[in-house]
Amino acid sequence: MGMNDYEVIVGLEVHAELCTETKIFCGCKNAFGAEVNTLCCPVCMGMPGTLPVLNKQVVDYAIKMGHALNCRINRVSKNDRKNYFYPDLPKAYQISQFDIPLCEDGYIDILVNGQKKRVGITRIHIEEDAGKLIHDDSFDGSLVDFNRCGVPLIEMVSEPDLRSAEEAKAYLEAITSILLYLGISDAKMQEGSVRADVNVSVRKKGSTEFGTRTEMKNVNSFGAVYRAIQYEAARQVEVLENGGVIEQETRRWDDAKGCNFLLRSKEDAQDYRYFPEPDLLTFEVSEAHVQELKDSIPELPVAKTIRYMQDFGLNQDDASLLASNKARSEFFDSCVAMHKCDAKLVSNWVIGDIARILNERRIEIGDTALTKENLTDMICLIEKGTISNTAAKTVLETIIEEDVSPAKVVEEKGLAQVNDADALQKIVNDVLAANQKAVADYKGGKTNVAGFLVGQCMKATKGKGNPATLREMVVAAIEAL
């Protein structure tokens, strides 16, 4: 027996740092990349006698995520102490939530290979982040940076509904897109803003009982999650096939080496000795405020992807890429709403040349002069045959820098296509006369040389010829010989 005889069961615990101005329980600035131990105070460093104060915006952000993931919101909630010792946790406990999280019993729909799959969300709770251990070959031991202590987190725990590394990757991508859409996290995995604890087990196909799961902590990229699941599933199958037993344990994924290592036996809830945080009161969120936060939720990426596929005939890859960026998808929607040109062409430009320019300059569409009117007018010029796609790229370079009509750019730069039949026919005849071997090759069955001949015609027109018209004329002229 092998991998094909087993089913993989995956659950993800996704931690997302929230982009609030200050930390969760103190007034220290919430920022990444500052000099070590410069963004900390007695509260986040756990000094005796200090008292935490809950940041209201953290609660609001968690509730917004709860609405986005279709959760039930617990309007009365509390904080709890999670007790464990680790060098980067100065208080020797973490303020988290245990039995009454802010959000429970939700779900998210994801798309995998064009199929919609529903994944249950067990809970979303708020908690504080720990510090960061620094290891370096230049010194012995480890140093601790407390800047990250008290940075606000939401932890989103999925049901064990994922059945492959591919589904887990799609789930994590969907969660990250929602965080960005809501504007509650920068979701920069490379900076540790989003991290996933990956729980994996396997069971024989047909079995209804879950196998023993292992957990891999703080996996911090989509690709790493995918690879970690594939490796761990294969490792567990090999252990079982050799007559071994899977132990409940925590393992460390080393993406560079492509394998994981045992860290410790897995803790259960009782090991953390949870109890209500005595320094923070139970808090209540009004029903009106919960509804207000719900009303602020925009159309989310998966729903938008499905709409793009159904309404405009986009394939899943293009629709997902377009929907994944809120600003660009809103720009696309505004262009399509004008009903001036084909939606697929708008999509091609937004996820193609426009995205390339924005990514190269590390800016967003709102940072440019590009307007929906100018982009759709440019696409209309392409559809009418006034300009070629090549010329349109030149137009785009101008209208993305300044608010000027595409027609004016075409006129000033002389970009209009040559459509005069007599002028084009003379160019075609001259090109065929100068390339007799290519003509003979075409007549001999090598029809791909037509592309070369059209290219020569385009060169003769200095890029202003209509390539579709030229191809028709080239083929007709050769067949007439």
N, C-alpha and C positions, 0 to 999 in steps of 0.2 A: 504493500500500500504506500501511497505518497500524498503529496499536497492535494491532488485532485479528489482524494477521499475525505478531506476535512473541510469544514466551514470555519472561516475566520470571524471572530466577534470582536468588534472594536468599540470602545467608548472614549470620548475625549473630554478632558477637563481643561478648558481654555481660559487662561488668565489674560486680561487686557488692562493695561495701565490707562487711566482716564486722563484726559488733557484739561484738567482744572488748573486754575491759576495757582492755588496753594494745595498743600497736602491734605490728607483726609482728617487728621485730628489736631493740626497745628497750623500756624501761619507761615511756615517755611515755603519758599517758592518751589513749585513743581516743575522742574526743568531737567533736561538731559544734557550731559556733556560738561558740566561745571567742574572746576577743580575739586579734587577729593575733599570730603568733609567740610565743605563750605556752605552747603544747603541743609544744615541740621541745627537742632536746638535741643534744650533739655527734654522737651516733650517727645520728639521723635527718637531721641536717644535713650528714653526710658529712665531718666534720672528720678531718684526717689522724691516723692511729694508733688510731682507734676500731674496735671489733670488734662485729659484729652477733651476736645470739643468737636462734635461731628460736623463735617462740611456738608451743608444742605445740597450743594450742587452734585455731590457724589450720589446722594439718594435720588435726585432727579434723573441723572444719567443712567443709573441702574434701572429705574422704572421705565425709561424710554426704551432701553434694550429689552426689558421684559415685554413691553407692548410689541416690539418688533418681532419677538420670538413667540408671540401668542400665549404669553404666560398669564396666570392668575396673580394679581398683585396683592400682597399682604399689606393692608394699610396700617396695621399695627405690627411693629417689628422691634427687634432688639439686637444688641451686639453681644458677642460672647468671647471669652478668652480661650484660645487654643494653646495649650501649654507644651512646649518642647524646647530643648536646648540646642542651639547651634551658634557658632561664633558671630554670624552676621545678624543675630536677633538679640539686641542688647537687653531687652526686658525679660528674655527667656519665655515670652509668650507673645502670641500674635492676636490682635483684636480682629475678629472675624465674625461670622454668623453660623450658628449650628442648626437648631431645630425650627427656627422661624425665619427663613430667608425672605428677602424682599419679594422674590418672584419664584413661582413654582408651576409645574405641570404645563409646560408649553410645548411647542414644536416648531420646526423649520422645514420648509420644502427646499430640496436641492435638486439640481439637474445633473444626471450622469448618463452620458451617451444619448442625450435627447429624451431620456425618461425622467419623470419626476419621482422623487423618493422623499418620504416624510420621515424625519428623525425627531424623536422625542427629546424634550429638554426637561431634565429633572428639576433643576433649580438654577437661579442666579442669585449670588449673594455678594455683598461688599466686604472688603477687608483691606488691611494695610500690607504693603510690600515690605520685605526684609531688606537688609543692606546687601552689600556685594563684597565677596572675598576676592582679593587680588593676589594672584600667584605670579611669580616672575623668577627667572633663573638668576637674576642679579642679586637676590637676597634669599636667605633661608626662611622657611615658614611661610606664613600668609599675613597679609595686611587687610584691614577692613575699611571700606568706604561706606559711611552711613548716609550719604546723600539720598539713596533710594529708600531708606527707612521712612515709612509713613506715606509713601506715594500711593494714591488710591487705586485699588484694583476692583474689577468685577470678575468673579469666577463663574463661568457658564459650564454646567455639567450636563453632558448628553446622556440619554439612555443608551444601553448597549445595542443600538439599532444598525450600526454600520457594519457592512459585511466584506469590505475589501479596503486595501490601501487607497485605491482610486476614489472610493466613496468618502473616505476620511479626508482626503485632500480637497475634494469638492466641498465638503462640509466646512472645513477650515477657511477655504477661500470665500465661501458665502458669509460666514461669521465676520470675517475681516472686512468684506465689502459693506456689510451693514454698519459696522463700527464707523467706517469712514462716511457713509451716507448720513448717519445721525450726527456726525461731528463731535463724537464723544471720546474718540481716541485717534492718535495719528497712525496707529496700527503698523508702526515700523518694526517689523520682526527682527531686522538686523540690529536694532537698538534695544531689543528685549521688550518692546511695548506689547507684543503678543507672544505668549509662550503656551505650549500645550503639554499637559501630562497625558501620556498615551497608554491606555489600558487595553491589553490584548489577551485573548484566549482562543483556543481552538476546540472544536468538537467534531466527532464523526458526523458525516452528512446523514441526515435523518434523525439525529438525536435532538431531544428537546431540552436537555439539561446543559447548562453552561459549564465549560471547563474552568479550571483554576486560572485566574488572570494574573498577569504581571503588569507592572507599571514602569514606564520610562518617563523621567522627570525633565521638564524644561526643554522640550524639543522646539527649536525656534525658527523653522522655515517650512514652507509647504513641501519642498522636496525631501527634507530630512524626515518629516512625519511619514511620508510615503515609503521611504527606504527603511525607516525604523520598523514599521509595521510588517513589511515584507520579510525583513530579517528575523524578527521575533516570531512570526508565525511559522516560518521554516524551522527555526530552532526548536520550537515547542513540538512540532510534528516529528522532528528527528528524535527528540527525547522520548516521546510516546512510542514511536515505532521501535525503539531500542529497549522497550520495557521499563522505561523510567517513569518518574512522577514529576509533574510540574509543581513547583513550590510557589506560594504566594510571596512575592518579593518585589523590591524596587531595584531597577537596573538603570545604568547610565548609558545613554546612546552616544557613541562617538562617531559623528558623521564622517570625519576625515578617514577613519579606519574602516568604516562600514560595518561596525559590529557593536554589541553592547556588553556591559560588564556588571556583575553583581555589586550592588551598593549595600543593601541591608534587607532584612526581612520586612515585609510590608506591614505598616501600622494600620490598626483599625481605629475607629472613632474613640473607643474607650481609652486608647493609649494616650490620647491628647488631653484627657481630663477636662473636657469642656465645662465651663460654668458661666452664668451671665456676668458680663462685664460690670463690676460694681461702680465704676467711675462714670458710666454713661447711662442715662435714663432710657427706658422704653420710649420709642418715638412713634408718632401717628401722622399719617399723611391723609389729608382730606380727600373725600371722594371727588370733589370738584377739581382739585389739583391733579389727581390721577387721570381724570378725563381730559383735562387741559393738555397734559403731556401726551396722551394718546392721540389727540387731535393734531399734534405737531409732527406725527410720523409721516414722512413722504412715501411715495410708491417705492418699494424696495427692489434691489437688484434682480432677484429671481422672478418676481412678478413682472418686472419690466422686460426681462429677457424673454419670457414666455409671450408677452404682448408683442414684442418686436418680431418674434418668429411667426406668430399667428397673423398679425396685421400687415406686415411688410414682407413676409417670406424670407427673412434673413435666416441663415443657418445658425446653429447653436453657438459655434465659435465666435462668429461676428457679433451676434446678438449679445453674448455674454461679455465680450470685450467692450462693446459699446456701453452696456448697462453698468459695467463695473466702476465707471468713473462718473460721478454725479454731475459735475459741471458739463462734461462733454455730452452726456446723454440728454441733459436739459437743453443744450444748444441744438442737438439733433432734433429733439421734439419740436423746438420752436421753428426750425427750418421746415420740417415736414408739415407742420400746421399751416404753412402758407400755401400749400397745394400748388406749387409752381413747377416742381420737378420730381423725378422718380426718387422714392425714399431709399432704394438700394444704392443709388449713385451718391446721395448725401452720406449714407453710412460709409461707403468706400472712401470718401474724402476725409471724413472725420476720424476714422480709425486708421487711415493710411497716411497721406502726406501731412495732414494737419497734426496728427498725433506725433509723427516723426519730428516736425518742427518744434512742437511744444516740449517733447522729451529731450531734444538736443539742447534747448535753451533752459530747461528745468523751470518752466512756467506753466500756467494754466490758461485756458481759453479766455477767461475774463481779464487776463493781463495783456491781451492783444487788442488790435483795432478791428478784428474780424466781426462782421455783423451777419445776422441771418439773411438780410436782404442781399448783401454783396455775394455771399457764398451761393445762394440759390440762383442769383442772376448769372454768376459764372457758369454754373452747371447747365443753365438754360442755353447759354452760348455754345456749350459742348454738344448738347442735344440737337441744336439747330444746325450744327456743322460749321458754325462761324469760326470756332477755334478748335484745335486738336487738344488731346489730353496733355501733350508735351507743352503746348503753349499755355495751357491752363495752369500748369505748375509755375510758370513765370508770373502769371496773373496773381496766383495765390501768394507768392512771395511779396507782392506789393500790397494787396488788400489786407494782409495780416499785419502789415506795418502801419497802414493809414486808411482812413475811411474814404475810399474813392471808388467810383463805380467801375466795375470790370470792363464795361464797354469803352470807357475813357482810357483805361490802361491798354486795351487791345489797340485802340486807335493810335495812341501816342507811341507805342512800342512796335507798331506794324505787325501785330501777331495774327491778323485775320488769315484764314486759310484761303488758298487759291482754289476756286471752284469753277473757274472759266474752262469749259470743256475743250475749246480749241487750243488754249495755252497748255493745258495738261496733256492733251493728245500729242502735241509736238514734243513735249518732254519725254513721254513714254516712247515715242518712235525713236528719238535720239538715244535713249538709254538702251533699247533693244538692239539698235544698230551697233552700239559700242560694246555689247556683251553677247556676241553670237554664240559663244560656247555655253553660256547659261541658258540661252534660248533653246539650243540643241538638247541640253540636259533635261529641260522641262518637257520638251516634245518626246524625249526618250523615257519619260516616266518619273523623273526626279522633280516632282512638283514643288518640293520644299524650296527650290531656288527662287520661287516667286517672291518669297520674303526678301531675298537679297536684291532682286530687281526693284521691288517697291522701295527698299531702303535707298537705292541709287536715285530713284525718282524724287524721294523726299529730300535727299541731299541737293539735288538740282533745284528744288523749289525753296531751298534754305529753310526746310521744316514747315513751310506754309501750305504744302499740298494736303489734300484730304486723303489720308492713307486708305480708307475704305474704298473711295472712288478710284484711287490710283490702282489698287489691287484688281478691281473689276476691269479697268481699262487695260492693264498689263496682260491679264489672262485672255481677255477678248482679242487683243492684238496678236498674241502668240498663236492662238487657235485659228486666227484668220490667215496666218502665213502658210 
